């Protein structure tokens, strides 16, 4: 299905990425910024999986009755690796946010900038 001359999948990925970017730029709370980063990562993963889709493509498992074209398994492997990295980055960021809150008593960026 086309929307504005683009596939609907790509339009939804662009909207999701823009929502994450808005959250990252506009919010002053560190947790909300991290949530925006995770939304952006999800949009990138969806884009990679969507770009690997082939219309009418069979799974890349060679058994009797399957014929070319085959769907590429490379984007799925890249997304799985990216998910592992994203979860690791999120865990480290959450640990840092907890330590910032314990040390400074706030996780608001505006308040952290005013601290000596």
C-alpha positions as CSV (number, residue, x, y, z in Angstrom):
1,X,0.0,0.0,0.0
2,X,1.3,3.4,-0.9
3,X,1.0,6.6,1.1
4,X,2.5,9.8,-0.3
5,X,4.3,7.8,-3.0
6,X,6.0,5.6,-0.4
7,X,5.3,2.1,1.0
8,X,3.2,2.4,4.2
9,X,6.0,0.5,6.1
10,X,8.5,3.2,5.4
11,X,6.1,6.0,6.3
12,X,5.4,4.3,9.7
13,X,9.2,3.9,10.3
14,X,9.8,7.6,9.5
15,X,6.9,8.6,11.9
16,X,8.3,6.3,14.6
17,X,11.8,7.6,14.2
18,X,10.5,11.2,14.3
19,X,8.6,10.5,17.5
20,X,11.7,9.1,19.1
21,X,13.8,12.1,17.9
22,X,11.2,14.5,19.3
23,X,11.3,12.7,22.7
24,X,15.1,12.8,22.7
25,X,15.4,16.5,21.9
26,X,12.4,18.0,23.7
27,X,12.3,16.3,27.0
28,X,14.5,17.2,29.9
29,X,14.1,14.1,32.0
30,X,16.9,11.5,31.4
31,X,14.5,8.6,31.5
32,X,12.3,10.1,28.8
33,X,15.4,10.8,26.7
34,X,16.4,7.1,27.1
35,X,12.9,6.1,26.1
36,X,13.1,8.3,23.0
37,X,16.4,6.7,22.1
38,X,14.8,3.2,22.4
39,X,11.9,4.3,20.1
40,X,14.5,5.5,17.5
41,X,16.3,2.2,17.8
42,X,13.1,0.3,17.2
43,X,12.4,2.4,14.1
44,X,15.8,1.6,12.7
45,X,15.3,-2.1,13.4
46,X,11.9,-2.0,11.7
47,X,13.5,-0.2,8.7
48,X,16.2,-2.9,8.4
49,X,13.7,-5.7,8.5
50,X,11.4,-4.0,6.1
51,X,14.2,-3.3,3.6
52,X,15.0,-7.1,3.6
53,X,11.5,-8.1,2.6
54,X,10.9,-9.4,-0.9
55,X,7.4,-9.4,-2.3
56,X,6.5,-13.1,-2.8
57,X,9.8,-14.3,-1.4
58,X,10.0,-17.7,0.2
59,X,11.9,-18.4,3.4
60,X,15.6,-19.0,2.8
61,X,15.2,-22.7,3.7
62,X,15.9,-25.1,0.8
63,X,13.2,-27.8,0.9
64,X,11.1,-29.2,-1.9
65,X,8.6,-26.8,-3.2
66,X,10.4,-23.5,-2.6
67,X,11.5,-21.4,-5.4
68,X,13.4,-18.2,-5.9
69,X,13.2,-15.3,-4.9
70,X,14.2,-16.0,-1.3
71,X,13.9,-13.5,1.6
72,X,17.3,-12.5,2.8
73,X,18.2,-13.6,6.3
74,X,21.0,-11.0,6.7
75,X,18.7,-8.2,7.9
76,X,17.2,-10.4,10.5
77,X,20.6,-11.3,11.8
78,X,21.7,-7.7,11.9
79,X,18.6,-6.7,13.8
80,X,19.1,-9.5,16.4
81,X,22.7,-8.2,16.9
82,X,21.4,-4.6,17.1
83,X,18.8,-5.6,19.7
84,X,21.5,-7.1,21.9
85,X,23.5,-3.9,21.6
86,X,20.5,-1.8,22.3
87,X,19.6,-3.7,25.4
88,X,23.1,-3.4,26.7
89,X,23.2,0.3,26.0
90,X,19.8,0.7,27.8
91,X,21.1,-1.2,30.8
92,X,24.2,0.9,31.1
93,X,22.2,4.1,30.7
94,X,19.7,3.1,33.3
95,X,22.6,2.3,35.7
96,X,24.1,5.7,35.0
97,X,20.8,7.4,35.6
98,X,20.3,5.6,38.9
99,X,23.8,6.8,40.0
100,X,23.1,10.3,38.8
101,X,19.9,10.4,40.9
102,X,21.6,8.9,43.9
103,X,24.5,11.5,43.7
104,X,22.6,14.6,42.7
105,X,19.0,13.9,43.7
106,X,17.5,14.7,40.3
107,X,17.5,13.4,36.7
108,X,16.3,16.6,35.1
109,X,18.9,17.9,32.7
110,X,18.0,21.5,33.4
111,X,18.6,21.1,37.1
112,X,21.8,19.1,36.5
113,X,23.2,22.0,34.4
114,X,22.7,24.4,37.3
115,X,24.7,22.3,39.7
116,X,28.3,23.4,40.5
